[in-house]
Amino acid sequence: MSANDRSRDIGAFSAAPDDDMIVCRCEEVTKGEIRRAIYDGMFNVREVRRFLRCGMGLCQGQTCAKLVKAIIARELGISQGELEDAAGRAPARPIEMRIFASERGRDE
């Protein structure tokens, strides 16, 4: 079975003793929240990331991405190689218009 096979029944969610463990420190996402998302139908890293924001904090997934992927693979009963990594993006920051204006003035 592949990670995208949504017809499979993975059973009912049951709490685990370590569900309160923080996996994503930046966004304070626990293992239990990730596991719950999987049982709610999010079967890949991208979906879990968008729903829970794990991997979107200051470190951009440098500390939690592998852990999140391992949890998803374990819960789905597949290998981690079957899961695609989430696309990494540089954090965006607002820029004041005067900065653009001053840059334009230097180039001319």
N, C-alpha and C positions, 0 to 999 in steps of 0.2 A: 504494500500500500504506500502511496505517496503522501506527502504533507498536504497536498491540495485535494485529497479525497475526502470531501465533506460528507459523504454518505455513511462513513463508518461510525459506529457507536463506540465511544470511548468510555462509556459507563457514566455513573453519577459521581459528582464531586464528593470527596470525603476529606475532611481536614487531616493534615499531617502535623506531627508534633513540632516541626520546624517552620511552619507556615508564617510565623511572625518574624522570621529572619529577614533583615533588610538586604535586598539584592542590589538595588540601584540607590546609592547613597545620595546622589544629587537630587533626585526626585522623590526619595523616601518610599520606594515601591518594595513591597514585601514579596517573598516567594509565594505566599498564599494568594496574593492579588494576581500574580502572574498565572498561577495554577487555575484560579477561578475564571480568568479571562479565556483560558484554553477550553475549559469545560463549557463556557458560554459561546464557543464557536470560533474563536480566533486561533487559527491553526498555523500561522506563520509569524516570523519575527516582526515584519512590517506592521501587521495588524495589532499585535500586542504593544509595539512601540507607540503607535498612534493613539491607542486607547489609554494606555497607562503613562505615557511619556517617559518610560524607562529608556535610557540612552539619549535623551534630549537635553540633559542638564549640562552643567559646566564642563564635564569631562567628555561629553559627546559619545558615551558608550565605551570609553577606554577601559573602564573598570568593570562594567556589568554586561557588555554585549555577549561575551562567551558564556556567562552564567545563564543569561536569559535563553540563549539558544539551546543550552544543555537541558534546561528545565522543560522547554517546549518539546524537544526530541524525546526526552524520557517519558513525559506524559502521553505523547502520541504513539510511543513504542516504535520509533523510527531512528535512523542514525542521524547525527548532526549534519552529515554531508548532504542529506536530502533537503535541508532547509537553506534557503537563500539568506545571505546577510542583508540587513537593512542598509539602505543607501546612506552614507555619511554625508553630511553637509556642514559647511562652516557656519558658525553662529552669525546671524545677521544683527547688525546694530544700526539704529537710526543715525543719520548724518544730517547736520544742519545745512540748509541751502547756501549759507555764506561760505561754507567750505568748498562746495562746487563752484561758486562764483570766483573764489580766489584762485582755484586751480585753473580755471579758464583764462584768467588774466595773465597767468605766468606763461602759458603756452603760446600766446599771441605775440 
